[in-house]
Amino acid sequence: MSHVPNPESRVEITVSTRTLLRILLTASAFLLIIYVFWQVRAIGELVLISAFLALALNPLVTLIERKLGNRRGIASVIVVLGLIIILIAFLSALLTPLYEETRSFATRAPGLLDELRNWGPFREFDARYNVIEHLSDGAAQYSSKLPAQAGSLLGVATAVVTGFGKSLTVLFMTLFLLLEIPRFLRTITELLRPGHADRSLEVFDQVNGTIARWTAGVLFIATIAGTVTGVTAWILGVPFALALGLLVALLDIVPLVGATIGSLVAVLVALTTSLTAGIIMLVMAVVYQFVENHIIQPIVMRKSIDVSPFIVVVSVLVGASLLGVIGALLAIPVAGSVQIVLRRVLDVRRQRIAAERQLMLDLEGFHDDALGDNR
C-alpha cells in the first residue's frame, strides 16, 4: 500500500479589530509622548539641572534647617542666596580682568601698530605687502560697517539675556524643589507599603548622599587645580593669575577633556609672558595632571562615588551625546545613582532567593525527619 503524505499543517492567528485598534492607539500615544518630550526638551534640561542642584544642596539645607529649628524655608533661601553670591563673585573675578584687558588693548592698538611698523624684521615685510596700511584702512572702515554688525551684536546680547534668564529660572526652580523635597518624600511613603516605603527612603538617602559627595569632590578637585595653576602663574609673573586659576578650575569640572583644555589655556597664556614661563607652566600642568589622575581623583572619588572607570567613560559619552556639556557633567552622578538602585534591587532579590532556598532546605529536613519517624 502506498504512503500518502499528510497535508502541511498551518497555524492561523486571528487578531480582533479591538486588539488591533488598542495596539494602534498605544503606539500613537507613545509617539505623541515622545513628540511632546522632544518639543519641551529645553525645559526638561532646566528641570534636570534644577533637580540635580536641589539634591546636591539638600544635605546642606537639612543641616541648616536643624540648626534653625526646622525652618526649611529660611534654610533653603540662605543656601540659594549663598550660591548666587558665590556665582556672582566667581564671574566678576573671571570676567573683570578680561574686560579690562580688552579695553587696554583697544587703547594701545595704535601704539602697537607703530611699534610693529618700526620693528626691524617686519619693516621689509610691511614694505612689500603693506600690512599696516591694510590694518589701518580696515580700522577706519569699521565704523561704516557698524550698522551691518548690529544684527550680530543684537544676537550676542540676546544670547546673554537668554542665558541670564535661564540661570534665574534654574535657581528659582532649585529653591522650589528644596522646599518641596520633604512633601515629595511624605507622598511616597503614603502611597507605598511600609516595607517598600522604608526601602525607597533608604535608596533616596543613598542617592542624595552620592550626588552631594560627588559634587563636593568635583569642586574640591577643581579648587586644587585652580589653586596650583593660579599660584604658579603668580610666581612666574603671568598676568591675571587669579582669572587664569578660576578658568582652569571651571574647565577642570568638565569630565575627560576639561583638565586638558584648561592646561592648554594656561600654557598659552604663560607663553605670552616668556618662553621660560610657558615651559615651566607646561611641566607643571603635566606633573599635576599625573598627580590628579592617579592620586587625588581616585582617593576623592572612591570616598564619594564608587563607579568603575568603564562605566564612567560610557556614561560621559552617552550624556554628552544627549545633552552636551551638561549631560557630560551629570552623567557620572546619574550612573552612580542608577548603580545604587540596581544594587538595592539585586540585594532584595538575593535575600528573597536565599529565604526560598532556606525554606526548601527546612521542608526537606522536615520531610526526612517524618520519614525517619515512620520507619
Contacts in CASP RR format, 6 or more apart in sequence:
PFRMAT RR
TARGET T0000
AUTHOR 0000-0000-0000
METHOD contacts of the structure
MODEL  1
MSHVPNPESRVEITVSTRTLLRILLTASAFLLIIYVFWQVRAIGELVLIS
AFLALALNPLVTLIERKLGNRRGIASVIVVLGLIIILIAFLSALLTPLYE
ETRSFATRAPGLLDELRNWGPFREFDARYNVIEHLSDGAAQYSSKLPAQA
GSLLGVATAVVTGFGKSLTVLFMTLFLLLEIPRFLRTITELLRPGHADRS
LEVFDQVNGTIARWTAGVLFIATIAGTVTGVTAWILGVPFALALGLLVAL
LDIVPLVGATIGSLVAVLVALTTSLTAGIIMLVMAVVYQFVENHIIQPIV
MRKSIDVSPFIVVVSVLVGASLLGVIGALLAIPVAGSVQIVLRRVLDVRR
QRIAAERQLMLDLEGFHDDALGDNR
45 323 0 8 1.000
45 326 0 8 1.000
46 166 0 8 1.000
46 169 0 8 1.000
46 170 0 8 1.000
46 173 0 8 1.000
47 173 0 8 1.000
48 323 0 8 1.000
48 326 0 8 1.000
48 330 0 8 1.000
49 170 0 8 1.000
49 326 0 8 1.000
49 330 0 8 1.000
50 170 0 8 1.000
50 173 0 8 1.000
50 174 0 8 1.000
50 177 0 8 1.000
51 177 0 8 1.000
52 211 0 8 1.000
52 330 0 8 1.000
52 333 0 8 1.000
53 83 0 8 1.000
53 170 0 8 1.000
53 174 0 8 1.000
54 174 0 8 1.000
54 177 0 8 1.000
54 178 0 8 1.000
54 181 0 8 1.000
55 207 0 8 1.000
55 208 0 8 1.000
55 211 0 8 1.000
55 212 0 8 1.000
56 211 0 8 1.000
56 212 0 8 1.000
56 215 0 8 1.000
57 79 0 8 1.000
57 80 0 8 1.000
57 83 0 8 1.000
57 174 0 8 1.000
57 178 0 8 1.000
57 212 0 8 1.000
58 178 0 8 1.000
58 181 0 8 1.000
58 208 0 8 1.000
58 212 0 8 1.000
59 208 0 8 1.000
59 209 0 8 1.000
59 212 0 8 1.000
60 79 0 8 1.000
60 212 0 8 1.000
61 72 0 8 1.000
61 75 0 8 1.000
61 76 0 8 1.000
61 79 0 8 1.000
61 178 0 8 1.000
62 75 0 8 1.000
64 75 0 8 1.000
64 78 0 8 1.000
64 79 0 8 1.000
65 71 0 8 1.000
65 72 0 8 1.000
65 73 0 8 1.000
65 75 0 8 1.000
68 74 0 8 1.000
68 75 0 8 1.000
72 178 0 8 1.000
72 179 0 8 1.000
72 182 0 8 1.000
73 178 0 8 1.000
73 179 0 8 1.000
76 175 0 8 1.000
76 178 0 8 1.000
76 179 0 8 1.000
77 175 0 8 1.000
79 178 0 8 1.000
80 171 0 8 1.000
80 174 0 8 1.000
80 175 0 8 1.000
80 178 0 8 1.000
83 171 0 8 1.000
84 171 0 8 1.000
90 246 0 8 1.000
90 250 0 8 1.000
93 242 0 8 1.000
93 243 0 8 1.000
93 246 0 8 1.000
94 243 0 8 1.000
94 246 0 8 1.000
94 247 0 8 1.000
94 250 0 8 1.000
96 243 0 8 1.000
97 240 0 8 1.000
97 242 0 8 1.000
97 243 0 8 1.000
98 240 0 8 1.000
98 243 0 8 1.000
101 239 0 8 1.000
101 240 0 8 1.000
109 139 0 8 1.000
113 132 0 8 1.000
113 135 0 8 1.000
113 136 0 8 1.000
116 122 0 8 1.000
116 126 0 8 1.000
116 132 0 8 1.000
117 123 0 8 1.000
117 126 0 8 1.000
117 132 0 8 1.000
125 131 0 8 1.000
126 132 0 8 1.000
185 201 0 8 1.000
185 204 0 8 1.000
188 197 0 8 1.000
188 200 0 8 1.000
188 201 0 8 1.000
188 204 0 8 1.000
189 197 0 8 1.000
189 200 0 8 1.000
189 201 0 8 1.000
192 200 0 8 1.000
199 344 0 8 1.000
199 348 0 8 1.000
202 344 0 8 1.000
203 340 0 8 1.000
203 341 0 8 1.000
203 344 0 8 1.000
206 340 0 8 1.000
206 344 0 8 1.000
207 337 0 8 1.000
207 340 0 8 1.000
207 341 0 8 1.000
210 304 0 8 1.000
210 305 0 8 1.000
210 333 0 8 1.000
210 336 0 8 1.000
210 337 0 8 1.000
210 340 0 8 1.000
211 333 0 8 1.000
211 337 0 8 1.000
213 303 0 8 1.000
213 304 0 8 1.000
213 305 0 8 1.000
214 301 0 8 1.000
214 304 0 8 1.000
214 305 0 8 1.000
214 332 0 8 1.000
214 333 0 8 1.000
215 333 0 8 1.000
216 304 0 8 1.000
217 300 0 8 1.000
217 301 0 8 1.000
217 304 0 8 1.000
218 253 0 8 1.000
219 253 0 8 1.000
220 300 0 8 1.000
221 252 0 8 1.000
221 292 0 8 1.000
221 296 0 8 1.000
221 297 0 8 1.000
221 300 0 8 1.000
222 249 0 8 1.000
222 250 0 8 1.000
222 252 0 8 1.000
222 253 0 8 1.000
223 249 0 8 1.000
224 292 0 8 1.000
224 296 0 8 1.000
225 248 0 8 1.000
225 249 0 8 1.000
225 252 0 8 1.000
225 259 0 8 1.000
225 288 0 8 1.000
225 292 0 8 1.000
226 245 0 8 1.000
226 246 0 8 1.000
226 248 0 8 1.000
226 249 0 8 1.000
226 252 0 8 1.000
227 245 0 8 1.000
227 249 0 8 1.000
228 284 0 8 1.000
228 288 0 8 1.000
229 244 0 8 1.000
229 245 0 8 1.000
229 248 0 8 1.000
229 249 0 8 1.000
229 262 0 8 1.000
229 263 0 8 1.000
229 266 0 8 1.000
229 284 0 8 1.000
229 285 0 8 1.000
229 288 0 8 1.000
230 241 0 8 1.000
230 242 0 8 1.000
230 244 0 8 1.000
230 245 0 8 1.000
230 248 0 8 1.000
231 241 0 8 1.000
232 280 0 8 1.000
232 281 0 8 1.000
232 284 0 8 1.000
233 240 0 8 1.000
233 241 0 8 1.000
233 244 0 8 1.000
233 245 0 8 1.000
233 266 0 8 1.000
233 269 0 8 1.000
233 270 0 8 1.000
233 281 0 8 1.000
234 241 0 8 1.000
236 270 0 8 1.000
236 273 0 8 1.000
236 277 0 8 1.000
236 278 0 8 1.000
236 280 0 8 1.000
236 281 0 8 1.000
237 273 0 8 1.000
237 277 0 8 1.000
238 244 0 8 1.000
238 269 0 8 1.000
238 270 0 8 1.000
238 272 0 8 1.000
238 273 0 8 1.000
238 277 0 8 1.000
238 281 0 8 1.000
239 269 0 8 1.000
239 272 0 8 1.000
239 273 0 8 1.000
240 269 0 8 1.000
244 265 0 8 1.000
244 266 0 8 1.000
244 269 0 8 1.000
245 266 0 8 1.000
247 262 0 8 1.000
247 265 0 8 1.000
248 262 0 8 1.000
248 263 0 8 1.000
248 265 0 8 1.000
248 266 0 8 1.000
251 258 0 8 1.000
251 259 0 8 1.000
251 261 0 8 1.000
251 262 0 8 1.000
251 265 0 8 1.000
252 258 0 8 1.000
252 259 0 8 1.000
252 262 0 8 1.000
253 329 0 8 1.000
254 261 0 8 1.000
254 325 0 8 1.000
254 328 0 8 1.000
254 329 0 8 1.000
255 312 0 8 1.000
255 316 0 8 1.000
255 328 0 8 1.000
255 329 0 8 1.000
255 331 0 8 1.000
255 332 0 8 1.000
256 313 0 8 1.000
256 316 0 8 1.000
256 328 0 8 1.000
259 289 0 8 1.000
259 292 0 8 1.000
260 289 0 8 1.000
263 285 0 8 1.000
263 286 0 8 1.000
263 288 0 8 1.000
263 289 0 8 1.000
266 281 0 8 1.000
266 285 0 8 1.000
267 278 0 8 1.000
267 281 0 8 1.000
267 282 0 8 1.000
267 285 0 8 1.000
270 277 0 8 1.000
270 278 0 8 1.000
270 280 0 8 1.000
270 281 0 8 1.000
270 282 0 8 1.000
271 277 0 8 1.000
271 278 0 8 1.000
271 281 0 8 1.000
301 307 0 8 1.000
305 332 0 8 1.000
305 333 0 8 1.000
305 336 0 8 1.000
306 336 0 8 1.000
306 339 0 8 1.000
307 315 0 8 1.000
307 332 0 8 1.000
307 335 0 8 1.000
307 336 0 8 1.000
307 339 0 8 1.000
311 335 0 8 1.000
311 339 0 8 1.000
312 332 0 8 1.000
312 335 0 8 1.000
315 331 0 8 1.000
315 332 0 8 1.000
315 334 0 8 1.000
315 335 0 8 1.000
316 328 0 8 1.000
316 331 0 8 1.000
316 332 0 8 1.000
318 331 0 8 1.000
319 327 0 8 1.000
319 328 0 8 1.000
319 330 0 8 1.000
319 331 0 8 1.000
320 327 0 8 1.000
320 328 0 8 1.000
320 331 0 8 1.000
323 330 0 8 1.000
END
